[in-house]
């Protein structure tokens, strides 16, 4: 059913609701509010990315909080991921560390 390399992490991107609300606010905003709302939309648009990039960023953040640099200490990074994500297989953890290195 599932291979041991699958990570089973789901990237949640529910930014469309926020983006719609900001666009509506921008349409009704006065001149002094428009630059801030445009900047907020720009920030939301910058969060777009493919699933692998987002997983890599998430893993990088998790490892950063643990004080582990996955580029220099891959073994500790894999161990930390497997501790943080119960049931994560070795091969999947290695793949996630590689994604974190690519996202960095």
C-alpha positions in Angstrom: 0.0 0.0 0.0 2.6 2.6 1.1 6.2 2.4 0.4 8.7 3.0 3.2 9.9 6.2 1.4 6.6 8.0 1.6 6.6 10.8 4.2 2.9 11.1 4.8 3.2 14.8 5.5 0.4 16.9 4.2 1.1 20.5 3.3 -1.8 22.7 4.3 -2.2 25.8 2.3 -5.4 27.6 3.2 -4.2 31.0 2.1 -7.0 31.6 -0.5 -9.4 32.7 2.2 -6.9 35.2 3.6 -6.0 36.4 0.1 -9.7 36.9 -0.8 -10.3 38.9 2.4 -7.2 41.1 1.7 -8.3 41.7 -1.9 -11.8 42.8 -0.6 -10.2 45.0 2.0 -7.9 46.5 -0.6 -10.9 47.3 -2.9 -12.6 49.2 -0.1 -9.5 50.8 1.4 -8.5 54.4 1.4 -5.3 55.7 -0.1 -3.3 55.4 3.2 -4.3 51.8 3.8 -3.6 50.5 0.3 0.2 50.2 0.5 0.0 48.0 3.7 -2.7 45.8 2.2 -0.7 45.5 -1.1 2.3 44.5 1.0 0.3 41.9 2.9 -0.9 40.4 -0.4 2.7 40.3 -1.6 3.7 38.4 1.5 0.9 35.8 1.0 1.9 35.4 -2.6 5.5 34.8 -1.5 4.3 31.8 0.5 3.4 29.9 -2.6 5.6 27.0 -3.5 5.5 23.4 -4.4 4.9 20.8 -1.8 8.6 19.6 -1.6 9.8 23.1 -1.0 7.2 23.6 1.8 8.1 20.3 3.4 11.8 21.3 3.2 11.2 24.6 4.9 9.1 23.0 7.6 11.7 20.3 8.3 14.4 23.0 8.3 12.5 25.0 10.9 12.0 21.9 13.0 15.7 21.1 12.9 16.6 24.7 13.5 14.6 24.7 16.7 16.4 21.6 17.7 19.7 23.3 17.0 20.7 20.8 14.3 22.3 21.8 11.0 21.2 19.1 8.5 24.0 20.0 6.1 26.7 19.2 8.7 25.0 16.6 10.9 22.7 14.5 8.8 22.6 11.6 11.2 21.3 13.8 14.1 18.9 15.5 11.7 17.4 12.1 10.7 17.2 11.0 14.3 15.5 14.2 15.3 12.9 13.9 12.5 12.1 10.3 13.5 11.7 11.4 17.1 9.4 14.4 16.1 7.3 12.4 13.6 6.4 9.0 15.1 6.3 6.2 12.6 8.5 8.0 10.1 10.7 5.5 8.3 14.4 5.9 7.9 14.3 6.3 4.1 11.6 8.9 4.3 13.5 10.8 7.0 16.6 10.9 4.8 14.5 12.2 2.0 13.1 15.0 4.2 16.6 16.0 5.3 17.6 16.2 1.7 14.6 18.4 1.0 15.5 20.6 3.9 19.0 21.0 2.5 17.6 22.0 -0.9 15.2 24.5 0.6 18.0 26.2 2.6 
